[in-house]
Amino acid sequence: MIAKPLTGDTKPLDGDTDDEAMTETATDHVDVIETVISSLDQDDSAVVSHTDEGHLWRFKYGSVDVYVQLTGTADTDTLTVWSPVLSLPAQDESGLMRHLLEMNCGETFESCFGILGNQVVVLASRVLQDISPSEISRLMTIVATIADDNDEALRSQFGAAQG
């Protein structure tokens, strides 16, 4: 399940993730995520929200906001990364959908375009079982890069629907 926008207990990302209740693996995942965010965040805007439902980070990459959600610490929990690229409704939505499906077929690697609420997003999700630091980094980098590489072109071509 993808989290709602950041609310409540958010704070700037400062690298301090010490929490005695976390397992070593969970701490490793959090450390890897925060290290990758630190390398990708282009304006020191990263924030993190810690709740009973997991962790949610937001950072800026180029012209897009990127969200990273870690739902928990068990092997069955998930790491989800997404970035909004276009608000809906849009012009020529059937053309937009065809374009996005064509891109999903060969240009998005482990990510995909999808619709979340009223936004087109680039999205990738993976269960934690056997996930490696390089996979975490790759998912986050792919989503951020594909979103940043395509958001302006999508807005230019399909933009907001005329009312």
Secondary structure, DSSP 8 states (H G I E B T S, - for coil): ----S--SSEEE--S----TTS-HHHHHHHHHHHHHHHHH-SSS--EEEEETTEEEEEEEETTEEEEEEE--SSTT-EEEEEEEEEESSBTTHHHHHHHHHHHHHHSSTT-EEEEETTEEEEEEEEESTT--HHHHHHHHHHHHHHHHHHHHHHHHHH-B---
